[in-house]
Structures are given as C-alpha cells and as structure tokens.
Amino acid sequence: MKNSLKEIYATCLIAFMMISCQSSHGQDAAQAQRDRLFNAYMEVKKDITDENFAGGKGHVVQLEKEVQNFRLKGLQLDDMMRLKKVSQTMKSDAASLKSAEEMKAMKTSFSAVTQSLFTIMETMKCTDEAVYLQYCPMEKAYWLSYEKEIENPYAASMRNCGQLVKGMATGDYPEPVACH
C-alpha cells in the first residue's frame, strides 16, 4: 500500500513538472515571438530614419510577417478581447506598410503600426528594455524609441522635433499570466 502511494505521488509529481515545463516553454516561445516583432519594428524605424525606402522593403516584409504571425497568448480574457481589435488593426496597417510605394506612404503606415504596437505593449511585454512612445506634431506621426531623447525618424531636417508621449520602463510591463 505504501509503495503504491509513493508511486502515485511520484507519478503526480512528474506530471506536474512536465506541465510546468510546457507552460514555461510556451511563455518563452510567446516572448521570443514578441522579441522578433519588436526587433523587426526597430529595423524598419532605422530604414525610415535613413530614408532608405528601397533597402527598407526587406525589413518591412519581415515586420509584416511578424505582425501577421503575432498571437495574443498569455492574456486574461478581457485583455485578449480588448486587444483583438488592436491586433487586427495592426495587421491591416502592416499590410499597408508592405504595399507602400513611396516613403511618405511608408511613414504614414509605420506611424499607425506604432500606435497599435504600443497599445499592445501596455498589456504585453515586447522587449526587456524601457520603450518610449514619441510624437512629431509637424508630421503628425508616432514612433517608439529606447531613448527618452527625441530622434525623429520622420523629419531628417528636424531630428530633435517631437515630444515624449509616454514611457514603459521595465518595471511597468505587466507580469505574464499563464492562461490561454
């Protein structure tokens, strides 16, 4: 009897450990996906800053791919429902970014993607670093930056033009939850 209780206990313990590892792996995979999304976003931002339309198209394709593959995993149900529409808008804006035929259209779509991405970031951690939402009133466009100081990607002649709208420090990101 004692041996069978020990066997049952050991089996339950092993099963619990396996479930915990799978859940942790799922969160790691979801975080890796968000990291890829944010890295692709930053590559496109660099291309816009450099006015590199032709070279930036490859990065835009990668960003659009990451946006299309983006999943709202690890959220509470109410957050998931609220962000579903934001995610769909971001996918539409990323498709517009991909189909842009000149730099002005690319910048407009990039600003729209930025707004959706930041809204999602307020609920889901997308990077380990602090991120700042910034705005250029002259271009009426948003971008994300790792720095508080303004470096406007939209206006080459006015790199310091803009304002800090909101920041997300590392401690501001919500803790991931394990419900799917």
VENWODA-V711055 format. One record per backbone hydrogen bond with DSSP energy under -0.5 kcal/mol. NH is the residue of the N-H (numbers start at 0). CO is the residue of the C=O. E is the energy in kcal/mol with one decimal. If there is no record, write none. Layout:
nh: <NH:NH>
co: <CO:CO>
e: <E:E>
This chain:
nh: <4:5:6:7:8:9:10:11:12:13:14:15:16:17:18:19:20:21:22:23:24:25:26:27:28:29:30:31:32:33:34:35:36:37:38:39:40:41:42:43:44:45:46:47:48:49:50:51:52:55:56:56:57:58:59:60:61:62:63:64:65:66:67:68:69:69:72:79:80:81:82:83:84:85:86:87:88:89:90:91:92:93:94:95:96:97:98:99:99:105:106:107:108:109:110:111:112:113:114:115:116:117:118:119:120:121:122:123:130:131:132:133:133:134:135:136:139:140:142:144:151:155:157:158:160:162:164:164:165:167:171:172:172:176>
co: <0:1:2:3:4:5:6:7:8:9:10:11:12:13:14:15:16:17:18:19:20:21:22:23:24:25:26:27:28:29:30:31:32:33:34:35:36:37:38:39:40:41:42:43:44:45:47:46:50:51:52:53:54:54:55:56:57:58:59:60:61:62:63:64:65:66:70:75:76:77:78:79:80:81:82:83:84:85:86:87:88:89:90:91:92:93:94:95:96:101:102:103:104:105:106:107:108:109:110:111:112:113:114:115:116:117:119:119:167:144:165:131:142:162:140:134:135:135:133:131:158:153:154:155:157:134:132:162:132:130:168:168:169:73>
e: <-2.0:-2.2:-2.3:-2.4:-2.7:-2.9:-2.6:-2.6:-2.5:-2.4:-2.5:-2.6:-2.3:-2.3:-2.3:-2.4:-2.3:-2.2:-2.4:-2.5:-2.6:-2.3:-2.0:-2.4:-2.6:-2.2:-2.5:-2.4:-2.0:-2.0:-2.5:-2.3:-2.2:-2.5:-2.7:-2.4:-2.2:-2.3:-1.7:-2.0:-2.3:-2.0:-2.0:-2.4:-2.7:-2.4:-1.3:-3.1:-1.1:-1.7:-0.9:-0.7:-0.7:-0.6:-2.5:-2.2:-1.8:-2.6:-2.9:-2.1:-2.4:-2.7:-2.5:-1.9:-0.7:-0.8:-1.5:-2.5:-2.5:-2.0:-2.6:-1.3:-0.7:-0.7:-3.0:-2.2:-2.4:-2.5:-2.1:-2.1:-2.7:-2.4:-1.9:-2.0:-2.3:-2.4:-1.8:-0.6:-0.9:-1.9:-2.7:-2.1:-2.3:-2.3:-2.2:-1.6:-2.4:-2.4:-1.9:-1.8:-2.9:-2.6:-1.9:-2.2:-2.6:-1.5:-1.8:-3.0:-2.3:-3.0:-3.4:-0.5:-3.0:-2.4:-2.8:-0.6:-1.6:-1.5:-1.9:-2.0:-3.4:-0.6:-1.6:-0.6:-1.9:-2.3:-2.9:-0.5:-1.5:-3.4:-1.8:-0.7:-1.0:-1.3>
